[in-house]
Amino acid sequence: MILSFFHAGSFPRPRKYMKTIPFFLFFGVCLAFAAEPDIPLSIWVECEGSNKTLSSEQKIIEMVEFCSCAGIGEIFVQVYRGNRVWFKTSLAGEGLVDDAPYREFLKNENGKDLLGVIIKKAHEKNIKVHAWINVYRIAKNLKAPVLSKYGKDIIIVDSKNRSMLDYPDLNIPGPEGEFFSTGRDGYWLNPGDDRIKSMISGLVRDMLIGYPDVDGIHFDFVRYPYCVPYSPGSLWMKGVDFGYNRINRDKFIKAYGLDPLYMDKNRANCQLWDDFRRNLISDFVKEQGFAVRTAGKRFSSAVLCWPDRAYMSSFQDWRRWLEDDFVDFAVLMNYGTDRRLVRYLSKGAAAFGGGRGVYIGLGVYLLKDNPDELKSQIKDAAEVFPGGITFFSYDSIRDRAEFADIIRGLN
């Protein structure tokens, strides 16, 4: 049965990408189709989502088959989260990460390597695999090996000289907590700590050496935490901002003779301090991107969809990463239910890298029982001709037949 969810003309296409691509909707049977969609489709696959996709080979096979049938050509598979790993790494032996998820799969699947299975099964369906790494956030894992090994100094410190570990139930203490919140989404490591840089570099190194067939490395949470409502930089900061660890302050004092905790908060000093924190992130992204791309793999990052907030409050200068070619592409986490706002953000992001360097990530998990909104957001994203459209996440789509049908319809 041939169906069409989007009538001709729903997705304007530049001539060099113009194709006529029918698609087949079927029940229980996947019909292979050689043509690729004009705009590549991809999806984030969580390591600990509701489906527990990475818990067995059978669930991995089901995920790959789903993606193949839906015309999804790239998957971002979460293999490092909360200081736990789903792949083989020497850092486990050094007491830096918890490899229990990897070892459990190895035991349950008769010695099969989890990520090796994903790559093999995906490549059999011509699907690319990007290893997704949560860089600076360790979720709420207070038993994280890296915390036990290095101590509390590796956790981010705020502008009141308080470690995030001292936040009661991750709520900002003191009078600031009456008006500001971090979202209580987990504890963050200090981006300026060379020990943390070394650990993440080690994960990337082991990935490139141990899994030579992986197609790319995908960074997430490569930024500082931020508060809401947010302040546009330290000059205007009324709540709290982050990165005031002793290690960072000492580096800044050595470079500029100023202690960011006690210096005069004038425009020049605050600009120096904000740039210093931004550069800690950008320099690391540049370094890791060079390593990944030298190995012949693609390097990408999930990024905040609000570019100015990312730049001023989280010190995630992803527009520079595109302009200066630190990454192959950025995936905009454009999650929302306000269609107009989602469209504005997609259009703004597409201005960088000529659009092709930006994937538009849509938050299917927020749309719940509103497939029409998903159709509208996909249409709007396609109109800016991005490098791809990415869905968050597989767990949110796999059991929703109407959403799966919409995605199939893009082919």
C-alpha positions in Angstrom: 0.0 0.0 0.0 1.5 3.3 -1.0 0.7 6.3 1.3 1.9 9.9 1.6 2.0 11.8 4.8 3.5 14.9 3.2 2.0 15.9 -0.1 4.3 17.0 -3.0 5.7 20.4 -2.2 5.5 20.0 1.6 9.3 20.0 1.8 10.9 22.5 -0.5 14.0 20.9 -2.0 17.0 22.5 -3.7 17.5 21.1 -7.2 20.7 19.2 -6.6 18.8 17.2 -3.9 15.6 16.8 -5.8 14.3 13.2 -6.1 11.0 11.4 -6.4 11.0 8.9 -3.7 8.0 6.8 -3.0 7.8 4.9 0.2 6.0 1.7 1.4 4.2 1.4 4.6 3.9 -2.2 5.8 2.9 -4.2 8.8 5.5 -6.7 10.0 7.6 -6.7 6.9 10.3 -4.2 5.9 10.8 -3.7 2.2 14.3 -2.5 1.4 14.5 0.7 -0.6 17.7 1.8 -2.2 17.2 5.6 -2.4 18.1 7.8 0.5 16.0 10.6 1.8 17.0 14.1 0.7 17.8 15.1 4.3 19.5 12.3 6.2 17.6 11.0 9.3 19.2 10.0 12.5 18.2 9.1 16.1 19.6 9.1 19.6 19.6 5.7 21.3 19.8 5.9 25.1 21.8 3.4 27.1 19.4 3.5 30.1 16.1 4.5 28.5 12.7 2.9 29.2 13.4 0.2 26.6 16.8 -0.7 28.0 18.0 -1.1 24.3 21.6 -1.9 25.2 20.7 -4.7 27.6 20.6 -7.6 25.0 21.6 -8.5 21.5 17.9 -9.1 20.6 16.9 -5.5 21.6 19.8 -4.2 19.6 18.7 -6.2 16.5 15.2 -4.8 17.0 16.5 -1.3 17.2 18.6 -1.6 14.1 15.7 -3.2 12.2 13.4 -0.4 13.3 15.9 2.2 12.0 16.4 0.4 8.7 12.7 0.2 8.1 12.2 3.9 9.0 15.0 5.1 6.7 17.2 6.2 9.5 20.7 6.2 8.3 22.7 7.2 11.4 22.4 6.4 15.1 24.0 8.1 18.1 24.4 5.3 20.6 25.0 6.4 24.2 28.0 4.5 25.5 29.2 6.7 28.4 26.8 8.2 30.9 27.1 8.9 34.6 30.7 7.7 34.7 29.5 4.3 33.5 30.6 2.7 30.2 29.0 0.3 27.7 32.2 -0.4 25.8 35.6 -1.9 26.5 38.0 0.7 28.0 41.3 0.5 29.9 40.1 3.2 32.2 38.0 0.7 34.1 41.2 -1.0 35.2 42.5 2.3 36.3 39.5 2.9 38.6 38.2 5.8 36.6 35.0 4.4 35.2 32.5 1.8 36.0 32.3 -0.8 33.2 29.6 -3.0 34.9 27.2 -2.4 31.9 29.8 -3.6 29.4 30.7 -6.7 31.6 27.1 -7.6 32.2 26.4 -7.7 28.4 29.5 -9.7 27.9 28.4 -12.3 30.4 24.8 -12.5 29.3 25.6 -12.7 25.6 28.3 -15.3 25.7 31.3 -13.1 25.4 29.9 -10.7 22.7 31.1 -7.1 22.7 28.1 -4.8 23.1 29.3 -2.0 20.9 30.8 -4.4 18.5 27.4 -6.0 18.0 25.8 -2.6 17.4 28.3 -1.6 14.8 28.1 -5.0 13.0 24.3 -5.1 12.9 24.0 -1.5 11.9 26.6 -1.7 9.1 24.8 -4.8 7.7 21.9 -2.3 7.1 24.1 0.5 5.9 23.5 2.5 9.1 26.3 4.6 10.5 27.1 4.4 14.2 28.3 7.4 16.3 29.5 6.7 19.9 27.7 9.1 22.2 29.6 10.3 25.2 28.2 12.5 28.1 31.4 14.5 28.7 31.1 16.6 31.9 27.9 15.5 33.6 28.0 12.4 35.9 24.2 12.3 36.4 23.4 11.7 40.1 26.0 9.1 40.5 27.7 9.9 43.9 29.4 6.5 43.7 31.1 7.4 40.4 34.6 5.9 40.4 36.2 9.1 39.2 34.8 10.9 42.2 36.2 8.2 44.5 39.6 8.4 42.8 40.1 12.1 42.7 37.8 13.5 45.4 35.3 16.3 45.6 37.6 18.8 44.0 36.7 17.6 40.5 33.0 18.7 41.0 32.1 22.1 39.6 32.2 25.1 42.1 29.8 28.0 41.8 30.5 31.8 42.1 29.7 31.7 45.8 32.6 29.2 46.2 30.3 26.2 46.9 30.7 22.8 45.4 27.7 21.4 43.7 28.2 18.4 46.0 27.1 20.8 48.8 23.7 21.5 47.2 21.0 19.9 49.2 19.2 17.5 46.8 20.9 19.5 44.0 18.9 22.6 45.0 20.9 25.8 45.0 21.4 26.8 48.7 21.0 30.2 50.2 18.8 33.1 49.0 19.7 32.4 45.3 17.8 29.1 45.6 14.6 31.1 46.0 14.8 32.4 42.4 17.3 30.2 40.5 17.5 26.5 39.7 20.0 24.3 37.8 17.2 21.8 36.9 18.6 19.3 39.4 19.7 17.1 36.6 22.9 15.9 38.1 26.4 16.7 39.2 29.0 18.2 36.9 32.7 17.8 36.6 35.0 20.8 36.2 36.0 21.3 32.6 39.2 23.0 33.7 40.6 20.0 35.5 43.3 18.3 33.5 42.5 15.0 35.1 39.0 15.1 33.7 40.4 16.1 30.3 42.7 13.1 30.4 39.9 10.8 31.4 37.6 11.9 28.5 40.6 11.8 26.1 41.3 8.2 27.3 37.7 7.2 26.5 38.0 8.7 23.0 41.4 7.0 22.5 40.1 3.6 23.6 37.1 4.0 21.3 39.2 4.8 18.3 41.6 2.0 18.9 39.2 -0.7 20.1 36.4 0.0 17.6 38.1 0.9 14.3 34.8 0.5 12.5 32.9 3.1 14.5 31.8 5.9 12.2 32.0 8.8 14.6 32.3 10.2 18.1 29.4 12.3 19.5 29.9 14.6 22.5 27.1 15.7 24.8 27.1 17.9 27.9 30.3 19.5 26.7 29.6 22.8 28.5 29.1 24.3 32.0 25.8 23.9 33.8 23.5 26.9 33.8 20.8 28.4 36.0 17.3 29.4 35.0 16.5 32.2 34.8 19.9 32.7 33.2 22.3 35.7 33.3 24.1 36.8 30.2 27.7 36.4 31.5 29.3 37.2 34.8 29.0 41.0 34.5 25.2 40.7 34.7 25.1 37.6 36.9 22.5 37.9 39.7 22.2 34.2 40.7 25.1 31.9 40.4 27.4 30.7 37.6 30.0 28.0 37.6 33.7 27.1 37.1 35.2 28.8 40.2 37.2 25.8 41.2 40.6 26.5 42.8 42.4 24.9 39.8 40.6 27.3 37.4 41.1 30.3 39.6 44.9 29.6 39.9 45.2 29.3 36.1 43.3 32.6 35.7 45.4 34.3 38.3 48.6 33.1 36.6 47.4 34.4 33.2 45.8 37.8 34.3 46.7 38.4 37.9 43.1 38.4 38.9 41.1 36.1 41.1 37.5 35.8 39.6 36.0 35.3 43.0 37.3 38.6 44.4 38.2 40.8 41.4 36.4 44.0 40.5 33.4 42.9 38.4 33.9 45.5 35.7 33.2 44.8 32.0 36.9 44.1 31.0 37.5 41.7 33.9 34.3 39.8 33.4 35.0 39.5 29.7 38.4 38.0 30.4 36.9 35.5 32.8 34.0 34.5 30.6 36.3 34.1 27.6 38.7 32.0 29.8 35.9 29.6 30.6 34.6 29.5 27.0 38.1 28.7 25.8 38.6 25.8 28.2 35.6 24.1 26.5 36.4 25.2 22.9 40.1 24.2 23.2 39.2 20.7 24.4 36.6 20.3 21.6 39.2 21.4 19.1 41.8 18.9 20.5 39.4 16.0 20.6 38.0 16.8 17.2 41.5 16.7 15.7 42.2 13.3 17.3 38.9 11.8 16.0 39.1 13.3 12.5 42.8 12.3 12.1 41.5 8.7 12.7 39.2 9.2 9.8 36.0 9.4 11.9 33.4 12.2 12.1 33.2 14.3 15.2 30.0 16.0 16.4 28.4 17.5 19.4 24.9 17.9 20.7 24.4 21.6 21.5 22.0 23.9 23.3 19.4 25.3 20.9 19.6 28.8 22.3 22.9 30.0 20.8 23.3 33.2 22.9 22.4 31.4 26.1 24.9 28.7 25.2 27.6 31.3 24.6 27.0 33.6 27.5 25.7 31.3 30.3 27.1 27.8 29.5 30.2 29.0 27.7 29.4 26.6 24.9 30.5 28.5 21.8 29.2 26.0 19.2 28.9 28.6 16.5 32.7 29.0 16.7 33.2 25.2 16.6 31.4 25.3 13.2 33.1 28.5 11.9 36.5 27.3 12.9 35.9 23.7 11.8 36.4 22.1 15.2 33.5 19.7 14.5 32.0 18.1 11.4 28.5 19.0 12.5 26.5 20.1 15.6 23.2 18.6 16.5 20.8 21.3 17.8 18.7 20.0 20.7 15.7 21.9 19.6 13.2 20.3 21.9 9.9 22.1 22.3 6.2 22.2 21.8 6.0 25.8 20.6 6.2 25.4 16.8 7.1 29.0 16.1 10.0 29.1 18.5 11.3 25.7 17.3 11.2 27.1 13.7 13.0 30.3 14.7 15.8 28.3 16.4 16.2 26.0 13.4 16.5 28.9 11.0 19.0 30.7 13.2 21.2 27.6 13.6 21.2 26.8 9.9 23.0 30.1 9.2 26.2 28.4 10.4 28.0 25.9 8.3 25.6 26.8 5.4 23.0 24.6 7.1 24.8 21.4 6.2 26.9 21.6 9.3 23.8 21.6 11.5 21.5 18.7 12.3 18.1 19.7 13.7 17.3 17.6 16.7 13.6 17.3 17.6 12.2 16.3 20.9 9.7 13.6 20.1 9.4 12.8 23.8 7.7 16.1 24.4 5.1 15.7 21.7 3.5 12.6 23.3 0.2 12.2 21.5 0.5 15.0 19.1 1.7 13.5 15.8 0.5 16.6 13.9 3.0 18.8 15.8 5.8 16.4 14.9 4.8 16.6 11.2 4.9 20.4 11.4 8.3 20.5 13.2 9.8 18.1 10.6 8.4 20.2 7.8 9.9 23.4 9.3 13.2 21.8 9.9 13.4 20.5 6.4 12.8 23.9 5.0 16.2 25.1 6.2 18.0 22.2 4.4 20.0 21.1 7.4 22.7 18.4 7.3 20.2 16.1 8.9 17.2 15.7 11.2 17.6 13.8 14.4 15.0 12.4 16.8 15.2 12.2 20.5 14.9 9.4 21.2 14.4 5.8 20.0 12.6 5.0 23.3 10.1 7.7 22.6 9.3 6.4 19.1 9.5 2.7 19.0 6.1 2.0 20.7 4.3 4.9 19.0 3.2 3.5 15.6 1.9 6.9 14.4 5.3 8.5 15.0 7.2 5.6 13.3 4.8 5.9 10.4 5.6 9.7 10.1 9.3 9.0 10.0 8.9 6.3 7.4 6.9 8.7 5.3 9.9 11.0 5.0 11.4 8.5 2.6 
